[in-house]
């Protein structure tokens, strides 16, 4: 019960979603894949750096892995509303396993040029395009509407716990044995997750029209929800600024001004610790205005970028990463719950794909622009600009009236 509900009776206690076998299987699959994925970004960054690449090469690799996700997300969204979502997740994880496995072999063989790494990243990007919309709809098929926030938080709890130690372990593995081992382990976990997801066997939605008609209908539904498209528009610039600053310049700056891979592993571990703490908050706190919370909390992503831009000592950088993780997870759980409660199940795949396309649309451009800007300006000045973009996008989104109208469905 929220603090302004003192005159209303307490909400009834509902059984935990973990009592459902299918939900437990889904959580386990997410946990397994997250175990390897926690090491992958650091391993990828230092595979590029180890091959002699800098911010420009890393920006090209990250952009190449993002473009196919943007291109194929709409296809993935339509399929998620027409086919079995569990089968799509199974196939997507198999494809991700193949992409990461090939990347590990390329790096281990010493052929890790920018082009080869980019091709493997392209395959992984396609896999993400088919799994992301399906994953949004799977939860609504597994649990009741009033269990959605708890289910979304429980999905994040074990995976965020793994992310606390994963980047630190990844930093050690990369420093001692090289990035190929971390990438190979990521591929293995994707394969195991695929086998677990194969056992879900969720039914496919009932569809009547053509795929193109479904896409047109989905766009009409997306545009008719002002809170959805304005949130997506704000996310277009916010996510691009965050990822370009954090994933691209973060490892470059820590390599130049801190202790390299070990420091970046600590930063990512601190960020993941914050994600875990944010999940615990979401298990207990049930805000009424879910979308307002999601928008406001996303501003916390500016903190580690500001710390890097200011060149703060490592303890302050780690603290900023923890706080960013807390706010991001609160924002994520609040957003997903609001989205799932206010969009019909039959449209979740398409609405999710439009949202994901919008939020990812500027990411490749952001990587490339930041990579070019870092060659003309100092990395710290570019990080400062990214910080300002995040704050501005958050404040503008909070000015949208419909954002304040989306409330929890009990």
Beta strands, then each sheet from edge to edge (+ up, - down):
end
